[in-house]
Amino acid sequence: MADLDLPLRQGFAPDAGPAHGAGPLPDEIPITLTINGERRALHVRPWTTLLDLLREDLSLYGTKKGCDHGQCGACTVLLDGERINSCLALAVMKDGCEVTTVEGLAEADGTLHPMQEAFIEHDAFQCGYCTPGQLCSAVALVKEGHAKTPEEIREYMSGNLCRCGAYTNIVDAIQDVLAKEAAK
């Protein structure tokens, strides 16, 4: 295989740098995020995803990197109360937003969120890899108020995959929380 004469690159942008008529990439951009109730002033590189910021820079390992293409839901977090795939969101684009990860669902005193309690009660997890994304998505689903039937729950949770097949128990847990919310 012949050696390729590739230009030096800065960051991940293949054509960045003075040799190609572009200025250097900004090393870091200041942003402010409220993460799990704590306001954080951060400096991030422009290409850093919200997922990588949470896991690699802030050591919030509950949010998982599954497919890294927005297809599995393992990286689901709540952004301003709505669920998103954090692997598809650039952190710099979320400046000023509120992010809730699975670590932020429980109360400060350790009291579990009702959805976490329901997942435990209904054994709605097996290996646990998808559970953080499933929990965040389920919390948002209840807040959205769209799903009432098992079929609707399955449809609205279809962006979160579980390789172990705990879907029936996940639906049962969500129905339990919906029933308790309706009884209030």
Backbone torsions as a table, in degrees:
resi	resn	phi	psi	omega
1	MET	NA	131.5	-177.9
2	ALA	-75.1	147.2	174.7
3	ASP	-70.5	138.7	178.2
4	LEU	-97.6	140.0	176.8
5	ASP	-93.6	84.4	-178.0
6	LEU	-95.6	140.1	177.5
7	PRO	-68.2	154.0	174.6
8	LEU	-64.0	145.2	-178.1
9	ARG	-119.8	149.3	171.2
10	GLN	-108.4	134.8	179.5
11	GLY	59.8	-142.0	-179.7
12	PHE	-105.4	0.6	-178.1
13	ALA	-84.1	113.2	-173.0
14	PRO	-64.2	-26.9	-177.3
15	ASP	-106.5	12.7	-177.7
16	ALA	-78.2	150.8	175.2
17	GLY	119.8	158.4	-175.8
18	PRO	-58.9	-31.4	-179.1
19	ALA	-63.2	-19.7	-178.1
20	HIS	-112.9	17.3	176.6
21	GLY	80.5	3.5	179.3
22	ALA	-106.8	146.6	174.9
23	GLY	-74.5	168.5	178.8
24	PRO	-65.3	149.4	176.7
25	LEU	-68.5	145.9	175.1
26	PRO	-65.3	135.4	-176.5
27	ASP	-67.3	-49.2	179.9
28	GLU	-145.4	149.8	-179.9
29	ILE	-119.1	131.1	178.5
30	PRO	-75.3	133.6	174.7
31	ILE	-139.0	162.6	174.6
32	THR	-125.8	128.1	176.7
33	LEU	-129.7	146.7	169.2
34	THR	-100.3	112.6	-175.1
35	ILE	-113.9	116.7	-178.9
36	ASN	52.5	41.5	176.0
37	GLY	87.3	-5.4	-178.6
38	GLU	-108.4	121.7	178.7
39	ARG	-73.8	127.8	-175.7
40	ARG	-127.9	126.3	171.3
41	ALA	-91.4	121.2	-173.0
42	LEU	-127.9	159.0	171.4
43	HIS	-122.3	119.4	-175.8
44	VAL	-128.1	152.9	174.8
45	ARG	-76.9	148.6	-174.3
46	PRO	-58.8	-27.4	-176.2
47	TRP	-94.2	2.1	-178.1
48	THR	-74.5	124.6	176.0
49	THR	-76.5	159.6	176.2
50	LEU	-59.5	-39.3	177.8
51	LEU	-58.1	-49.9	-179.2
52	ASP	-66.0	-36.3	176.3
53	LEU	-60.7	-48.1	-178.6
54	LEU	-62.0	-47.5	-174.5
55	ARG	-79.4	-52.1	-170.5
56	GLU	-83.1	-36.2	-175.9
57	ASP	-96.7	-32.3	-174.7
58	LEU	-109.9	0.8	177.3
59	SER	55.8	35.4	173.4
60	LEU	-97.8	89.1	-170.4
61	TYR	-86.4	-1.2	178.8
62	GLY	-63.9	-40.9	177.9
63	THR	-71.9	124.6	-172.4
64	LYS	-100.9	151.1	172.2
65	LYS	-100.2	109.6	179.9
66	GLY	-100.5	-88.6	-176.2
67	CYS	-88.0	-23.1	-176.1
68	ASP	61.6	23.3	179.1
69	HIS	-132.8	8.3	178.6
70	GLY	75.2	21.6	-176.0
71	GLN	-108.1	-14.2	-173.4
72	CYS	-109.9	-24.2	178.6
73	GLY	83.5	0.2	-179.6
74	ALA	-62.7	-23.8	-177.1
75	CYS	-96.3	11.2	-176.3
76	THR	-61.5	129.0	172.5
77	VAL	-132.4	171.3	175.4
78	LEU	-99.8	127.6	177.2
79	LEU	-117.7	113.5	-174.4
80	ASP	51.1	38.3	176.1
81	GLY	85.5	-5.1	179.4
82	GLU	-110.4	145.7	-177.8
83	ARG	-78.1	139.6	175.6
84	ILE	-141.2	158.7	170.6
85	ASN	-86.4	108.3	-174.3
86	SER	-68.9	-15.7	177.4
87	CYS	-73.7	-16.9	-178.7
88	LEU	-101.0	-2.8	-175.2
89	ALA	-107.8	124.4	173.6
90	LEU	-75.4	133.0	-176.6
91	ALA	-58.0	-39.0	-177.7
92	VAL	-64.3	-24.1	-180.0
93	MET	-79.6	-9.2	-176.6
94	LYS	-107.8	16.8	178.6
95	ASP	-51.8	130.4	178.6
96	GLY	87.4	-4.0	-176.2
97	CYS	-86.5	166.2	174.8
98	GLU	-106.6	125.2	-178.5
99	VAL	-114.4	130.8	173.9
100	THR	-120.3	123.1	175.8
101	THR	-102.4	177.2	178.6
102	VAL	-58.7	-32.1	178.7
103	GLU	-64.7	-22.9	-177.8
104	GLY	-96.5	2.2	-179.4
105	LEU	-74.5	-38.7	-179.0
106	ALA	-73.6	158.6	176.4
107	GLU	-71.6	162.6	-179.8
108	ALA	-59.8	-30.3	-179.5
109	ASP	-82.9	2.9	178.6
110	GLY	95.1	-3.6	177.3
111	THR	-64.8	125.4	-177.7
112	LEU	-69.7	151.2	172.4
113	HIS	-64.8	147.6	178.4
114	PRO	-53.4	-33.5	178.6
115	MET	-69.4	-38.3	176.5
116	GLN	-63.0	-42.8	177.9
117	GLU	-61.5	-42.5	-179.4
118	ALA	-66.2	-38.6	177.3
119	PHE	-61.7	-40.8	178.7
120	ILE	-66.9	-48.0	-177.9
121	GLU	-59.7	-38.0	-176.0
122	HIS	-98.0	7.7	-179.1
123	ASP	50.2	51.4	-173.6
124	ALA	-88.9	34.8	176.1
125	PHE	-158.3	156.2	174.8
126	GLN	-126.0	-79.9	-179.6
127	CYS	-74.7	-27.1	176.2
128	GLY	93.1	-7.1	-175.9
129	TYR	-63.1	-42.7	-177.7
130	CYS	-85.2	-10.8	-171.2
131	THR	-56.9	-44.1	179.2
132	PRO	-58.7	-43.9	177.9
133	GLY	-67.4	-39.6	177.5
134	GLN	-61.3	-44.1	-179.5
135	LEU	-62.6	-48.3	-179.4
136	CYS	-62.2	-42.1	179.0
137	SER	-65.0	-41.3	-179.9
138	ALA	-65.9	-40.0	177.0
139	VAL	-60.6	-45.1	178.7
140	ALA	-65.7	-39.4	179.8
141	LEU	-58.9	-44.6	178.9
142	VAL	-64.0	-43.2	-179.9
143	LYS	-64.0	-38.2	-179.7
144	GLU	-64.4	-33.2	177.6
145	GLY	74.9	14.5	-177.9
146	HIS	-80.7	-42.9	-170.6
147	ALA	-91.4	128.5	177.6
148	LYS	-124.4	-33.7	-177.0
149	THR	-101.0	160.9	176.4
150	PRO	-56.5	-37.7	179.5
151	GLU	-64.7	-42.9	178.7
152	GLU	-66.8	-39.8	177.7
153	ILE	-60.8	-47.0	179.0
154	ARG	-59.5	-41.5	179.7
155	GLU	-64.2	-47.3	-177.6
156	TYR	-73.4	-17.8	176.4
157	MET	-99.4	5.3	-173.7
158	SER	-66.3	-15.5	176.8
159	GLY	-80.6	-3.1	179.1
160	ASN	-115.0	111.9	-176.9
161	LEU	-93.2	146.9	176.5
162	CYS	-130.5	111.4	-179.0
163	ARG	-70.5	-22.3	-178.7
164	CYS	-81.9	-16.1	177.2
165	GLY	82.7	36.1	180.0
166	ALA	-87.4	19.4	-173.9
167	TYR	-56.4	-44.0	-178.1
168	THR	-59.9	-44.1	-179.4
169	ASN	-70.4	-33.7	176.8
170	ILE	-64.3	-45.7	178.0
171	VAL	-61.3	-42.0	178.2
172	ASP	-61.2	-42.1	179.7
173	ALA	-63.7	-43.3	179.8
174	ILE	-65.6	-42.7	177.7
175	GLN	-60.8	-38.2	178.6
176	ASP	-61.5	-46.4	179.4
177	VAL	-65.8	-41.8	177.8
178	LEU	-60.0	-41.6	179.5
179	ALA	-65.0	-41.4	178.6
180	LYS	-67.6	-37.3	177.1
181	GLU	-65.2	-40.7	-179.3
182	ALA	-67.4	-29.7	-178.4
183	ALA	-77.7	-13.6	-179.0
184	LYS	-71.0	NA	NA
